[in-house]
Amino acid sequence: MGSKHEETQNSRALGLTHISELLKRPPPLRWLLQAYFLPNSLCMMFGASASGKSLIALAVSACIALGRPWNGFNADKGGVVYLAGEGHYGIRRRLLAFAITHNCEEELKNASMMVSDKGASLITEAGLQDVTDAIDVFSEKHGNPVLIVIDTLNRNLGPGDENSAKDMAKLIEAMDTLRIYYKATVLLVHHTGKRNGDSARGSSALRAAMDTELKVEHNSNERRLSVTKMKDARIPEDLAFQLKEVELPWVDEDGNHEISVVLDCIGAPSPRPGKGLSKNSHISKVALISIIESNGSAASWSTPDSAPLKVVTEDQWRKEFTESYSTANPGNSKDSVRKAFSRAKTDLMKLQIVEGRDGFYWLV
């Protein structure tokens, strides 16, 4: 018998659907996890070591298996398969800490969720076959999983190299095989690059293939969860968490109670610390201040009870920036100026120095 990969790829011939069918009103959108994960999609969550990404992945998995909300976001109940490539010692303790925190220990014991005892080799045919064989055993009792978690990429890659576009293509193909065959959402947990904490480690082909991408950051006070890519829906606001210790009923060989942790959601995160602006971002900020002072108008959404907010259009801001930028950088092409403004605007908005609405911008 052929592998599950072959069966999935050859399951049916290519079909064509007339555009009139595509434009019919579809069934109401149903999230797997409201605002974060759509059904039958590819997702990635990345963060630095010890940032809390696996804690979030485990909590989301448990909530979906239980059909209970995750921090106020509804979860669609269904089976979960968790491919754990690392942290096996801590997973059972983290799950118990979650159950104690949410008072659902007996309910979680009976939930449709299973965790692997080792990582998989997803880019090899034999490794992928092992995974589908194991999930088929799960499906016989619980039905097909709605969520398959791969934690982490590195520990489930087998002989592959995460910097190799070829190996990442094989991994993406394996994830798609699992998604298509089981009609499940596949969540990949991954690490950040060493030089750039704003992106996942390895080949950029991985991000391009994802429907949803999430980033987990941490500092001494809190963890922050941000959605950095959402292909087919609006990006939700960032969430902040604090690490909370939970005493377990289990004791060690000395009779002391074991300790584990959960992430406690505390709502909106603290403002990001200020960062030094690039030269072009500084020019753009000064240009915005100047044009607001000379030509700013009151925002149409201002109310009589609030202080008037002076705003300008993007065209006004760009024109002022262009004059200042061209003086500082003579001889640059129009395309260079356009790209410089676009990057500077993005940086200022990411740093929450500038905000925009309905095509108007202002300084925070």
Disulfide bonds with the S-S distance in Angstrom:
none
